Amino acid sequence: MKHLYISIILLLVTTTLRAAGYCSLTIKVESPSGKVTEARVVVEEENGQRTERTTRQGVAEFCGLGINPVSVTVGSAYCNQVIVRNVGLEWNKPRKVSVLYDEAACQGESLPVAACTFLLRFVDSKRVPIDAVVFDEQKPFAQSHHADEYGRIFVRIAARQELSGIGLANGYKPAQINIPCISKNYVLEQMVILQKSGQQ
């Protein structure tokens, strides 16, 4: 019975010491006129780990980062891309960064796109490549693509079309993929994270 009491006390102490969840970094993207802007945001950690998000109502959150500085990239490499380096992070202190991104100027200056090149990189929740992936393309053509040993699938489509389909792998939940062929997606590398079946 004494050992049982000790175990309960240790469990309570461990639970108390566990840090409350917090979001490491929030990026707010605005146009020069102050309007919220939808854009692709990539955060790169010192170890090379890259996490990509698309802003929603001008905001993208990156909640599972460490304490080392990171680099933040907003927008396409082909026009007005913004890079913020050495963004400092601290444990249990949420960091917010505002970025001005003039996407409207790119839309007016972009040259016509004849075709888009997409590289899909399929990984699991630990960013380990999944090689046994099939991308079941639905649009613009009904066909199947098989990943290489590093979980990569290379696809090209014509301008003004949309790549649409489902990523499939045994033991993982299907992932819907939709990418339009527009100027800012002329050359696009996208990481697709597949969740194991049974995970919430």
Wavefront OBJ file of the C-alpha trace (Angstrom):
o trace
v 0.000 0.000 0.000
v 2.907 2.344 0.812
v 4.356 1.811 -2.655
v 0.956 2.633 -4.176
v 0.814 5.995 -2.370
v 4.344 6.847 -3.536
v 3.428 6.020 -7.156
v 0.338 8.249 -7.001
v 2.369 11.159 -5.577
v 5.025 10.797 -8.302
v 2.323 10.759 -10.956
v 0.781 13.955 -9.581
v 4.184 15.690 -9.450
v 4.980 14.656 -13.031
v 1.604 15.934 -14.239
v 2.150 19.251 -12.462
v 5.591 19.732 -14.025
v 4.326 19.105 -17.545
v 4.307 22.397 -19.487
v 1.044 23.739 -20.821
v 0.685 23.612 -24.581
v 1.481 26.792 -26.511
v 2.001 27.780 -30.142
v 5.633 28.593 -30.891
v 5.211 31.001 -33.787
v 2.372 32.880 -35.469
v 2.940 34.647 -38.789
v 0.589 37.428 -39.899
v 0.819 38.366 -43.581
v -0.504 41.709 -44.793
v -0.384 43.682 -48.028
v 1.238 47.147 -48.081
v -2.265 48.608 -47.788
v -2.877 46.673 -44.567
v -5.199 44.015 -45.955
v -4.785 40.399 -44.856
v -3.150 38.303 -47.577
v -3.338 34.625 -48.417
v 0.157 33.278 -49.023
v 2.365 30.236 -48.667
v 4.597 30.424 -45.591
v 7.575 28.139 -44.951
v 9.448 27.952 -41.648
v 12.899 26.369 -41.677
v 14.610 25.303 -38.461
v 18.374 25.180 -37.877
v 18.369 21.407 -38.413
v 16.918 21.861 -41.898
v 13.379 20.796 -40.993
v 10.870 22.718 -43.140
v 7.195 23.192 -42.309
v 4.785 24.715 -44.812
v 1.434 26.371 -44.189
v -0.990 28.475 -46.216
v -2.352 31.453 -44.337
v -6.000 31.552 -43.356
v -7.362 35.063 -43.055
v -3.775 36.218 -43.241
v -2.464 34.049 -40.390
v -0.336 30.889 -40.308
v 0.574 29.078 -37.074
v 3.630 26.903 -36.429
v 3.101 25.384 -33.010
v 5.616 22.552 -32.627
v 8.923 24.371 -33.008
v 11.947 24.301 -30.721
v 13.906 27.126 -29.113
v 16.517 27.804 -31.815
v 16.059 30.671 -34.291
v 14.187 29.901 -37.522
v 13.884 31.409 -40.992
v 10.477 32.425 -42.351
v 9.782 32.573 -46.100
v 6.591 34.132 -47.459
v 5.435 33.823 -51.077
v 6.839 32.412 -54.296
v 10.504 32.520 -55.252
v 9.489 34.014 -58.596
v 8.109 37.327 -57.368
v 8.454 39.524 -54.268
v 9.349 36.669 -51.943
v 10.013 37.821 -48.371
v 12.538 36.037 -46.132
v 12.930 36.822 -42.428
v 16.001 35.166 -40.924
v 16.955 34.404 -37.328
v 13.507 34.743 -35.822
v 14.147 34.111 -32.132
v 12.076 31.606 -30.168
v 11.836 31.018 -26.419
v 10.343 28.170 -24.420
v 6.719 28.703 -23.449
v 6.667 32.210 -24.964
v 4.535 32.473 -28.129
v 6.183 34.628 -30.803
v 4.209 36.717 -33.307
v 5.734 38.142 -36.475
v 4.049 40.431 -39.034
v 5.206 40.354 -42.666
v 4.355 42.733 -45.518
v 3.919 40.830 -48.795
v 2.893 42.510 -52.060
v 1.286 39.639 -53.954
v -0.909 41.956 -56.050
v 2.155 43.289 -57.872
v 3.123 39.749 -58.862
v -0.281 39.061 -60.335
v 0.108 42.033 -62.652
v 3.691 41.299 -63.712
v 3.677 37.529 -64.076
v 4.364 36.101 -67.483
v 1.941 33.543 -68.906
v 2.612 30.020 -67.652
v 2.686 27.275 -70.293
v 2.951 24.431 -67.790
v 3.477 23.778 -64.087
v 5.888 21.376 -62.464
v 4.927 19.816 -59.138
v 6.995 17.593 -56.876
v 4.896 15.858 -54.208
v 6.876 14.505 -51.239
v 4.918 12.041 -49.110
v 6.024 11.616 -45.484
v 4.565 10.350 -42.220
v 3.973 12.430 -39.099
v 7.687 12.122 -38.206
v 8.694 13.424 -41.653
v 9.952 9.979 -42.711
v 9.432 9.376 -46.464
v 6.756 6.847 -47.427
v 7.817 4.936 -50.523
v 4.706 2.798 -51.137
v 2.489 5.727 -52.120
v 0.174 5.875 -55.108
v -1.178 9.237 -56.228
v -4.549 8.577 -57.841
v -4.852 11.562 -60.173
v -8.414 12.595 -60.975
v -7.804 15.863 -62.838
v -6.687 16.870 -65.387
v -6.258 13.188 -66.332
v -7.392 9.967 -64.695
v -4.134 8.121 -64.065
v -1.977 6.730 -61.259
v 1.533 7.770 -60.213
v 3.822 5.650 -58.007
v 6.296 7.249 -55.611
v 10.004 6.455 -55.714
v 11.903 5.064 -52.715
v 12.000 8.539 -51.171
v 8.250 9.136 -51.408
v 8.497 11.561 -54.344
v 6.099 11.941 -57.252
v 6.793 14.316 -60.142
v 3.842 15.720 -62.127
v 3.520 18.291 -64.935
v 0.240 19.830 -66.071
v -0.738 22.536 -68.541
v -1.507 26.122 -67.579
v -4.942 27.015 -66.220
v -5.585 23.411 -65.214
v -5.719 21.965 -61.722
v -3.980 18.915 -60.356
v -6.470 17.024 -58.230
v -6.268 13.558 -56.741
v -5.767 11.388 -53.678
v -2.553 10.112 -52.097
v -2.909 6.491 -50.967
v -0.693 4.168 -48.931
v -1.425 1.012 -46.941
v -1.869 1.814 -43.250
v -2.415 5.541 -43.837
v -5.434 7.763 -44.283
v -6.041 9.049 -47.828
v -4.912 12.630 -48.490
v -6.769 14.893 -50.917
v -4.491 17.093 -53.040
v -5.602 20.091 -55.108
v -3.068 22.418 -56.755
v -3.982 24.939 -59.474
v -1.481 25.678 -62.263
v -1.097 29.433 -61.869
v 1.912 31.725 -61.997
v 2.897 31.422 -58.344
v 2.838 27.604 -58.631
v 5.020 27.478 -61.749
v 7.510 25.240 -59.917
v 6.145 23.863 -56.666
v 7.503 21.346 -54.172
v 4.851 20.276 -51.658
v 5.233 18.043 -48.631
v 2.194 15.819 -48.049
v 1.919 14.394 -44.514
v -0.035 11.151 -44.311
v -1.581 10.224 -40.981
v -1.632 6.578 -39.925
v -5.018 4.897 -39.900
v -6.640 5.078 -36.487
v -4.978 8.390 -35.552
v -7.212 11.369 -34.825
l 1 2 3 4 5 6 7 8 9 10 11 12 13 14 15 16 17 18 19 20 21 22 23 24 25 26 27 28 29 30 31 32 33 34 35 36 37 38 39 40 41 42 43 44 45 46 47 48 49 50 51 52 53 54 55 56 57 58 59 60 61 62 63 64 65 66 67 68 69 70 71 72 73 74 75 76 77 78 79 80 81 82 83 84 85 86 87 88 89 90 91 92 93 94 95 96 97 98 99 100 101 102 103 104 105 106 107 108 109 110 111 112 113 114 115 116 117 118 119 120 121 122 123 124 125 126 127 128 129 130 131 132 133 134 135 136 137 138 139 140 141 142 143 144 145 146 147 148 149 150 151 152 153 154 155 156 157 158 159 160 161 162 163 164 165 166 167 168 169 170 171 172 173 174 175 176 177 178 179 180 181 182 183 184 185 186 187 188 189 190 191 192 193 194 195 196 197 198 199 200
